[in-house]
Amino acid sequence: MPKDVGGNWTLWQSDGFVLYMELRQDDLSGNFAGRVNIRNKAGYTDVTDAHVSDEEFTFLMGPGRYNGRFDSNGFLSGITYDTRESQGMPQATWHAGEKKFGRR
């Protein structure tokens, strides 16, 4: 059973970016959809290739891949990297603050 990531919540990156997440999770398959607004930037960017399980969370936003894991208490953190880079080296770490994710 995947974690429930649907709704509006915030993701903070170590490089100073703040992402305002607006996600929909319509079924139990673990797929989700939605859009992201980066603080101080106009407009939204759709998330693609988005999937969540009981342990992992991943999505693509433009060329940025976000991979994260839930800890045993339901808190989410991870890394992001530019998919155009051949090594896929992490560019920033991120976390969802005090947001606690439970199962659907």
C-alpha positions in Angstrom: 0.0 0.0 0.0 1.6 3.3 -1.0 2.0 6.4 1.2 -0.6 9.1 0.6 1.2 12.1 -1.0 -1.9 13.8 -2.3 -2.7 17.4 -1.4 -0.8 20.7 -1.0 2.5 20.6 0.9 6.0 22.1 0.7 9.4 20.7 -0.1 12.5 22.5 1.0 15.8 22.1 -0.9 19.4 22.6 0.5 20.2 25.0 -2.3 17.5 27.4 -1.1 14.6 26.5 -3.5 11.2 26.0 -2.0 8.7 23.9 -4.0 4.9 24.2 -3.4 3.5 20.8 -4.3 -0.1 20.3 -5.5 -0.5 16.5 -6.0 -3.3 14.1 -6.8 -3.2 10.5 -6.1 -6.3 8.9 -7.5 -5.7 5.2 -7.1 -3.8 2.6 -5.1 -1.2 1.9 -7.9 1.2 4.4 -6.5 1.1 6.7 -9.5 0.4 10.4 -8.8 0.1 13.6 -10.8 0.2 17.3 -10.1 2.1 20.4 -10.4 4.8 22.4 -8.6 5.4 26.1 -8.1 8.9 27.2 -7.2 8.8 30.1 -4.7 9.4 33.5 -6.4 8.9 32.1 -9.9 5.7 32.6 -11.9 3.6 29.6 -13.0 3.6 25.9 -12.4 5.5 22.9 -13.8 3.8 19.6 -14.1 5.3 16.5 -12.5 5.8 13.4 -14.7 7.0 9.9 -14.2 5.7 10.1 -10.7 5.4 7.1 -8.4 5.2 6.5 -4.6 5.4 3.3 -2.6 5.4 2.6 1.1 9.1 3.4 1.2 10.0 5.5 -1.9 8.9 8.7 -3.7 10.1 9.8 -7.1 9.1 12.3 -9.8 10.5 14.2 -12.7 10.0 18.0 -13.0 11.6 19.3 -16.2 15.1 17.9 -16.3 15.1 17.5 -12.5 14.7 14.0 -11.0 13.6 13.8 -7.3 14.2 10.6 -5.4 13.2 10.3 -1.8 12.5 7.8 1.0 10.1 7.8 3.9 11.6 7.1 7.4 9.9 4.9 9.9 7.8 7.8 11.2 6.5 8.8 7.7 8.8 11.8 7.2 10.1 12.3 3.6 13.6 13.4 2.4 15.8 12.8 -0.6 18.0 14.1 -3.3 17.5 15.8 -6.7 19.7 15.8 -9.7 19.8 17.1 -13.3 19.0 14.2 -15.7 21.0 15.9 -18.4 24.2 15.3 -16.4 25.8 12.0 -17.5 26.8 11.1 -13.9 23.5 12.0 -12.3 25.3 13.6 -9.4 23.1 15.0 -6.6 22.6 18.7 -6.9 20.6 19.2 -3.7 19.1 17.4 -0.8 15.5 18.1 0.2 12.9 17.3 2.8 9.2 17.8 3.4 9.6 19.4 6.8 7.3 18.3 9.5 4.8 16.8 7.1 4.1 13.2 8.1 2.9 10.8 5.4 0.6 7.9 6.1 -0.8 5.1 4.0 -3.8 5.5 1.8 
